Amino acid sequence: MAPVLAHKDSRQRRQNLQPFNININEENFHTKVEEGREALLQDYDTPVPNVVTGYKGELGNISLLLFLYVLQGIPLGLAGSIPLILQTKNVSYTDQAFFSFVFWPFSLKLLWAPLVDAVYIKKFGRRKSWLVPTQYILGFFMIYLSTKVDTLLGNDRHSPDIIALTVAFFIFEVLAATQDIAVDGWALTMLSRQNVGYASTCNSVGQTAGYFMGNVLFLALESADFCNKYLRLTPQSRGIVTLADFMFFWGAVFLITTTIVALLKKEDQKGLQQREETQNIKETYRLLFSIVQMPAVLSFCFLILTAKIGFSAADAVTGLKMVEQGVPKEHLALLAVPMVPLQILLPLLISKYTAGPRPLNVMYKAMPFRLLMGLEFAILVWWTPKVAHEGGFPIYYYIVVLLSYALHQVTVYSMYVAVMAFNAKISDPLIGGTYMTLLNTVSNLGGNWPATVALWLVDPLTVKECVGAQGQSCGTANAAELCTQLGGTCVTTLDGYYVESVVCVLLGFGWWFFLGPKFTRLQDEDSSSWKCRRSTSN
């Protein structure tokens, strides 16, 4: 129920643990499998180096990868917590929309990924050439930001500096996305052929753990109410940690662990060198352009970029509205914990139905149910203030929220797994990593831009009137301030969230009825329609 996060739809991010923060970052989960397959195909004739079979023989490498992905999840989780903190400071939804650009870098990393692949210092190591400096910059940046973040978030005397916050965390996420590119590439050569499949496991488990610590755990420990109720004997006015403390600690962790990796971990420059050779930068960008030019891919891109419009109000705004209605942000984050087993099981169960030749049929059938869940969320937000009492919210309220989120997750993962299965099915195996990353980048952007627009439109669609000050209005921020100064109060007569919820559902059903059949017919395209004609010249 929280605002946007890759993730992972990064998600981020951004996979997201927070309820109603539906941004599963499709670029990482299944792309690892395709990248591994691509690496093996390219190295088919290369002599296999002597490696220890079984994961136990490479437990050190697997542990390192897992830890690097945990570090990657920390910035994602911290960025995902900021909109909830901002909402408690009564910022506008226009400001929330501006900050939502922070979650775009993981969907756009394909733009600079070829540079990370091709430009490096050979003696230092292809992946360490980017990983080490990027993590050092992340560490120093987190420590520096820890000294400024309280001021940027505002206090009783001044409001949050949204522009500076957005710029700072956008840089934060660009660095995290760059680290992700380097770690993803290193995973394919750090592990042997027999164990390369563990890379995706390290990615999903590590990022989930990192996001959990940077988001759910941080919000709980930052909340004075939560700490006083569950962790302290003597109540205090603040939580156990602050955002500044948390960022300083993890900045130090980044610096220390990066130094250890730089000094002690060596890349295999001999036996596995040929496995990681890729085309030059110009060839990579030419290849991406040639893929996008194919008619079938163009149709897919247009349809996937518009398919999630109907979900944007529910996914991007619902969590913020619930915080606005008084639901503690830390309670909202903690509701994600019991959902973790469901989020692990759902892809396994749904994959049984998407393994056939027509996986998009599952998405098409799940879509109307997910759209209807958007209306259910709107009713849930409307119901929230009616059940609130002085001590907070009753337990049955949280049970209803949890059940709603669980049902929503079934529809979300049904669509997600179906699209991922289709992407894997149509990707040219000889360029599977590049192809899959491109398709998943487009899929992620299809969730990013509607979420940003949905946040941006809440305020313009909201109608308020000034009560208690004759002749005044609340149409603008200045007018609302004048109304308050004259003794009046701005009262919402029409909440733009409800308008958006209805409009989005109508647009979603329009897409499902008119464009949905065309989307499923992409499955009927001949396999040659998805094959890319690669240039044989270097």
C-alpha positions in Angstrom: 0.0 0.0 0.0 2.9 2.3 -0.3 3.9 4.5 -3.1 6.0 3.5 -6.1 9.3 1.6 -5.7 11.2 -0.5 -8.3 11.7 -2.0 -8.5 10.9 -4.7 -8.6 8.3 -4.3 -11.4 12.0 -2.4 -10.0 11.3 -3.7 -8.4 13.2 -2.0 -7.6 13.5 -2.3 -6.3 12.3 -2.0 -7.2 10.6 -6.5 -5.8 8.6 -4.3 -3.5 7.6 -5.5 -0.1 5.2 -2.7 0.8 1.5 -3.3 0.3 0.1 -1.6 -2.8 3.5 -0.6 -3.9 3.3 -2.7 -7.0 6.5 -2.2 -9.0 8.1 -5.6 -9.5 11.3 -4.9 -11.3 11.1 -7.4 -14.2 14.6 -6.7 -15.4 16.4 -8.8 -12.8 14.5 -12.0 -12.0 14.3 -13.9 -15.3 16.9 -11.8 -17.2 19.6 -13.6 -15.2 18.5 -16.9 -16.7 18.6 -15.5 -20.3 22.0 -13.8 -19.7 23.4 -17.1 -18.4 22.1 -18.9 -21.4 23.5 -16.3 -23.8 26.9 -16.5 -22.1 27.0 -20.3 -22.5 25.9 -20.1 -26.1 28.6 -17.6 -26.9 31.2 -19.9 -25.2 30.0 -23.1 -26.7 33.4 -24.0 -28.3 35.5 -22.7 -25.4 37.3 -25.4 -23.4 35.6 -25.8 -20.0 37.9 -24.8 -17.2 38.3 -27.1 -14.2 35.7 -26.1 -11.7 34.3 -27.6 -8.5 30.8 -29.0 -9.1 28.0 -28.3 -6.7 27.2 -25.1 -4.8 29.3 -26.0 -1.8 32.5 -25.7 -3.9 31.6 -22.1 -4.6 29.9 -21.1 -1.3 32.3 -18.2 -0.9 31.4 -16.7 -4.3 27.7 -17.3 -3.8 27.9 -15.6 -0.3 29.7 -12.6 -1.9 27.1 -12.2 -4.6 24.3 -12.5 -2.0 25.9 -9.8 0.1 26.4 -7.5 -2.9 22.7 -7.8 -3.8 21.8 -7.1 -0.2 23.8 -3.8 -0.4 22.0 -3.0 -3.6 18.6 -3.4 -1.9 19.4 -0.8 0.8 19.2 2.3 -1.5 16.1 0.9 -3.1 14.4 0.4 0.3 15.5 3.9 1.6 14.2 5.6 -1.6 10.9 3.7 -1.2 10.5 5.0 2.4 10.8 8.7 1.5 7.3 9.1 0.0 5.8 7.7 3.2 7.8 10.1 5.3 6.9 13.0 3.0 3.2 12.1 3.2 3.3 12.6 7.0 4.6 16.1 6.3 1.5 16.9 4.2 3.4 17.5 0.9 1.3 17.8 -2.2 0.7 14.9 -4.6 2.4 17.0 -7.3 5.5 16.9 -5.1 5.1 13.1 -4.7 4.8 12.8 -8.5 8.1 14.8 -9.0 9.8 12.6 -6.4 8.6 9.4 -8.2 11.2 10.1 -11.0 13.6 8.6 -8.4 12.3 5.2 -9.2 13.0 5.4 -13.0 16.8 4.7 -13.2 16.4 0.9 -12.8 14.0 0.9 -15.7 16.4 3.0 -17.8 19.7 1.3 -17.0 19.8 -0.3 -20.4 20.8 3.1 -21.7 24.2 3.0 -20.1 24.6 -0.8 -19.5 26.7 -1.2 -22.7 29.2 1.3 -21.4 29.6 -0.6 -18.1 30.1 -3.8 -20.2 32.7 -2.4 -22.6 34.8 0.2 -20.7 37.0 -1.1 -18.0 40.6 -1.4 -16.7 41.8 -4.9 -17.6 44.4 -5.2 -14.9 41.9 -4.3 -12.2 39.1 -6.4 -13.5 36.2 -5.9 -15.9 33.5 -5.8 -13.2 35.5 -4.4 -10.4 36.4 -1.4 -12.6 32.8 -0.3 -12.1 31.7 -2.0 -8.9 34.5 -0.7 -6.7 34.3 3.0 -7.6 30.5 3.0 -7.8 30.2 1.5 -4.3 32.8 3.9 -2.9 30.8 6.8 -4.4 27.6 5.3 -2.9 29.2 5.0 0.5 30.6 8.6 0.6 27.3 9.9 -0.9 25.3 8.2 1.8 27.5 9.6 4.6 27.3 13.1 3.0 23.6 12.8 2.6 23.2 11.8 6.2 24.4 15.3 7.2 21.8 17.0 5.0 18.8 14.7 4.8 17.0 16.1 8.0 17.2 19.6 6.5 16.0 18.4 3.1 13.0 16.6 4.7 12.0 19.8 6.5 10.8 20.6 10.0 8.3 22.8 11.8 9.9 26.0 10.3 10.1 25.0 6.6 8.7 22.5 4.2 10.7 19.7 2.5 12.9 20.6 -0.3 11.4 18.3 -2.9 13.7 19.3 -5.8 16.9 18.7 -3.8 15.5 15.4 -2.4 14.6 14.2 -5.8 18.0 15.1 -7.3 19.8 13.5 -4.4 17.9 10.2 -4.5 17.9 10.1 -8.3 21.7 10.1 -8.2 21.4 7.5 -5.4 19.4 5.2 -7.6 21.5 5.7 -10.7 24.5 4.6 -8.7 22.6 1.6 -7.4 21.5 0.7 -10.9 25.1 0.9 -12.1 26.2 -1.3 -9.3 23.4 -3.8 -10.3 24.8 -3.9 -13.9 28.3 -4.6 -12.7 27.2 -7.3 -10.2 24.9 -8.9 -12.8 27.8 -9.2 -15.2 30.2 -10.5 -12.6 27.7 -13.1 -11.4 27.9 -14.8 -14.8 31.7 -15.3 -14.6 32.2 -15.5 -10.9 30.2 -18.7 -10.8 30.9 -21.8 -12.8 28.6 -23.0 -15.5 27.1 -25.6 -13.2 26.2 -23.0 -10.6 25.4 -19.9 -12.7 21.7 -20.4 -12.0 22.3 -19.4 -8.4 22.9 -15.8 -9.6 19.2 -15.2 -10.0 18.6 -16.7 -6.5 21.2 -14.4 -5.0 19.6 -11.5 -6.8 16.0 -12.1 -5.7 16.9 -13.1 -2.1 19.6 -10.4 -1.6 17.6 -7.5 -3.0 14.5 -8.6 -1.0 16.6 -8.7 2.2 18.2 -5.4 1.5 15.0 -3.7 0.6 13.4 -5.1 3.7 16.1 -3.6 5.9 16.2 -0.3 4.1 12.4 0.1 4.1 10.3 -2.0 6.5 12.9 -2.4 9.2 14.0 1.3 9.0 10.4 2.6 9.1 9.7 0.5 12.2 12.9 1.6 14.0 12.4 5.2 13.0 8.9 5.3 14.4 8.7 6.6 18.0 5.2 5.0 18.5 6.4 1.6 17.3 9.6 1.6 19.4 7.7 2.9 22.5 5.0 0.2 22.1 7.1 -2.8 21.3 10.8 -2.1 22.0 11.1 0.2 24.9 10.3 0.2 28.6 10.5 4.0 28.9 8.8 6.0 26.1 10.8 8.6 24.2 10.0 11.3 21.6 11.9 9.7 18.7 12.6 6.3 17.3 15.7 4.2 17.9 17.3 5.4 14.7 16.8 8.4 12.4 17.2 8.5 8.6 20.6 10.3 9.1 21.8 7.6 11.5 20.7 4.8 9.1 22.3 6.4 6.1 25.6 7.0 7.9 25.8 3.4 9.1 25.2 1.9 5.7 27.5 4.4 4.1 30.3 3.1 6.4 29.3 -0.5 5.6 29.6 0.3 1.9 33.1 1.8 2.3 34.5 -1.0 4.5 33.1 -3.9 2.4 34.1 -2.3 -0.9 37.7 -2.0 0.4 37.7 -5.7 1.3 36.4 -6.7 -2.1 38.9 -4.4 -3.9 41.8 -5.9 -2.0 40.9 -9.5 -1.5 38.6 -10.6 -4.3 40.2 -11.2 -7.7 38.5 -11.7 -11.0 39.4 -14.7 -13.1 41.0 -13.1 -16.1 42.1 -16.4 -17.8 39.9 -19.4 -17.8 36.6 -17.5 -17.9 37.7 -14.4 -19.9 36.1 -15.6 -23.2 32.8 -16.2 -21.5 32.3 -12.5 -20.8 33.4 -11.1 -24.1 30.7 -9.0 -25.6 30.3 -6.8 -28.7 31.6 -3.2 -28.7 29.4 -0.3 -27.6 28.4 0.7 -31.1 27.4 -2.8 -32.0 25.3 -3.2 -28.8 23.3 0.0 -29.4 22.9 -0.9 -33.1 21.6 -4.3 -32.0 19.1 -2.7 -29.6 17.9 -0.3 -32.3 17.4 -3.2 -34.8 15.3 -5.1 -32.2 13.0 -2.2 -31.6 12.5 -1.7 -35.3 10.9 -5.1 -35.8 7.1 -4.7 -36.3 6.2 -7.4 -33.7 8.4 -5.8 -31.1 7.0 -2.4 -31.9 3.5 -3.7 -31.3 4.6 -5.3 -28.1 6.2 -2.1 -26.8 3.1 0.0 -27.6 0.8 -2.4 -25.9 2.9 -3.0 -22.8 3.5 0.7 -22.4 -0.2 1.3 -22.1 -1.4 -1.9 -20.4 -0.9 -0.7 -16.9 -2.7 2.7 -17.1 -5.8 1.2 -15.5 -3.8 0.2 -12.3 -1.9 3.5 -11.8 -4.2 5.1 -9.3 -4.5 2.0 -7.2 -0.8 1.1 -7.2 0.7 4.6 -6.9 -1.7 6.6 -4.7 -3.6 4.1 -2.4 -0.8 3.7 0.1 -0.3 7.5 0.4 -4.0 8.1 0.8 -4.1 5.6 3.7 -1.2 7.4 5.4 -3.0 10.7 4.8 -6.1 9.1 6.5 -4.0 8.4 9.6 -2.7 4.8 9.1 0.8 4.7 10.6 3.4 4.3 7.9 5.4 1.7 9.9 2.2 -0.5 10.3 1.6 -0.2 6.6 5.2 -1.4 5.9 5.0 -4.2 8.4 1.9 -5.6 6.7 4.2 -6.8 3.9 6.0 -9.3 6.2 3.3 -12.0 6.2 3.0 -11.5 2.4 6.6 -12.8 1.7 5.7 -16.5 1.6 2.8 -15.7 -0.7 5.1 -13.7 -3.0 7.5 -16.7 -3.1 4.8 -19.3 -3.8 2.8 -17.4 -6.3 5.3 -17.4 -9.2 5.9 -21.1 -8.7 2.1 -21.9 -8.8 1.3 -19.5 -11.7 4.2 -20.7 -13.8 2.4 -24.0 -14.3 -0.2 -22.2 -16.3 2.2 -19.9 -18.2 4.6 -22.7 -19.3 2.6 -23.5 -22.4 2.5 -21.8 -25.8 0.0 -19.0 -24.8 1.2 -17.4 -21.5 -0.5 -14.1 -22.3 -3.9 -15.7 -21.9 -3.2 -15.8 -18.2 -2.5 -12.1 -18.1 -5.7 -11.4 -20.1 -7.8 -13.4 -17.7 -6.3 -11.8 -14.6 -6.5 -8.2 -15.8 -10.2 -7.5 -15.1 -9.8 -8.8 -11.6 -6.9 -6.5 -10.9 -8.9 -3.6 -12.3 -11.8 -4.4 -10.0 -9.3 -4.5 -7.1 -8.6 -0.8 -7.8 -12.2 0.0 -7.0 -12.0 -2.1 -3.9 -8.9 -0.1 -2.8 -10.9 3.1 -3.3 -13.6 1.8 -1.0 -11.0 0.7 1.5 -9.6 4.3 1.6 -13.1 5.7 2.0 -13.7 3.3 4.8 -10.4 4.0 6.7 -11.4 7.2 8.6 -14.7 5.7 9.5 -13.1 2.9 11.6 -10.4 5.0 13.1 -10.5 5.7 16.8 -8.3 7.4 19.4 -6.0 4.4 19.9 -5.5 3.9 16.1 -7.3 1.3 14.0 -8.9 -2.0 15.1 -7.3 -5.3 14.3 -10.1 -6.3 11.9 -9.2 -3.3 9.8 -5.7 -4.5 9.3 -7.0 -8.0 8.5 -9.2 -6.6 5.8 -6.2 -4.6 4.4 -4.0 -7.8 4.5 -6.7 -9.9 2.7 -7.1 -7.2 0.1 -3.4 -7.0 -0.5 -3.2 -10.8 -0.8 -5.9 -10.9 -3.4 -4.2 -8.1 -5.3 -0.9 -10.0 -5.3 -2.5 -12.9 -7.0 -3.6 -10.7 -9.9 -0.3 -8.8 -10.0 1.8 -11.9 -10.1 -0.5 -13.6 -12.6 0.2 -10.7 -15.0 3.8 -10.4 -14.2 4.7 -14.1 -14.6 2.7 -14.3 -17.8 4.6 -11.4 -19.4 7.9 -12.7 -18.2 7.1 -16.1 -19.7 6.2 -14.5 -23.0 9.4 -12.4 -23.0 11.5 -15.5 -22.4 9.6 -17.4 -25.1 10.1 -14.8 -27.9 13.7 -13.7 -27.0 16.3 -14.7 -29.6 18.5 -17.2 -27.6 21.7 -15.9 -29.3 21.2 -12.4 -27.8 18.9 -13.4 -25.0 20.3 -11.2 -22.3 20.1 -8.0 -24.4 16.7 -8.9 -25.9 15.2 -9.8 -22.5 16.5 -6.7 -20.8 15.1 -4.5 -23.6 11.7 -6.1 -23.3 11.7 -5.9 -19.5 12.8 -2.3 -19.6 9.8 -1.4 -21.7 7.6 -3.4 -19.3 9.0 -1.4 -16.3 8.5 1.9 -18.1 4.9 0.8 -18.7 4.4 0.9 -14.9 6.6 4.0 -14.2 5.0 6.6 -16.3 1.4 5.9 -15.4 2.3 6.0 -11.7 4.0 9.4 -12.1 1.0 10.8 -14.1 -1.5 9.4 -11.6 0.3 11.1 -8.7 0.6 14.3 -10.7 -3.2 14.5 -11.4 -4.5 13.9 -7.9 -4.2 17.6 -6.8 -5.7 19.1 -10.1 -8.7 16.7 -9.9 -9.3 17.5 -6.2 -11.9 20.1 -5.4 -11.7 22.1 -2.1 -13.6 25.0 -0.7 -12.8 27.5 2.0 -15.1 27.3 5.0 -15.2 30.1 7.6 -13.6 32.8 5.5 -16.2 34.4 3.1 -15.1 35.1 -0.4 -12.0 32.9 -0.3 -11.1 29.7 -2.1 -8.6 26.9 -1.9 -7.9 26.5 -5.6 -4.2 27.1 -5.2 -1.6 26.8 -2.5 -1.5 30.6 -2.0 -5.3 30.7 -1.9 -5.4 27.9 0.7 -2.8 29.7 2.8 -4.8 32.9 2.7 -8.0 31.1 3.6 -6.2 29.7 6.7 -4.8 33.1 7.7 -8.2 34.6 7.6 -9.5 32.0 10.0 -11.0 29.6 7.4 -10.4 25.9 6.7 -10.0 24.2 3.4 -12.4 21.3 3.2 -12.2 18.7 0.4 -15.5 18.3 -1.4 -14.2 15.9 -4.1 -11.0 13.9 -3.7 -9.1 13.5 -7.0 -8.1 10.0 -5.9 -11.6 8.7 -6.3 -12.0 10.4 -9.6 -8.7 8.8 -10.8 -9.7 5.4 -9.5 -12.9 5.4 -11.5 -11.3 6.8 -14.7 -8.4 4.4 -14.5 -10.6 1.4 -14.2 -12.7 2.6 -17.2 -9.6 3.1 -19.2 -8.2 -0.2 -18.1 -11.4 -2.1 -19.2 -11.3 -0.1 -22.5 -7.7 -1.4 -23.0 -8.7 -4.9 -22.0 -11.7 -5.0 -24.4 -10.2 -3.3 -27.5 -6.4 -3.9 -27.2 -6.3 -7.0 -25.0 -7.2 -9.4 -27.9 -4.5 -7.8 -30.1 -2.0 -8.3 -27.3 -2.9 -12.0 -27.0 -2.7 -12.4 -30.7 1.1 -11.6 -30.5 1.4 -15.2 -29.4 0.3 -16.2 -32.9 3.2 -14.5 -34.6 5.7 -16.8 -36.3 8.9 -17.2 -34.4 10.8 -15.5 -37.2 8.9 -12.3 -36.4 10.9 -12.1 -33.2 14.3 -13.0 -34.6 16.9 -10.3 -35.0 19.1 -10.1 -38.0 22.5 -9.5 -36.6 25.3 -8.1 -38.6 28.2 -10.5 -39.0 30.8 -7.8 -39.4 32.7 -6.4 -36.4 
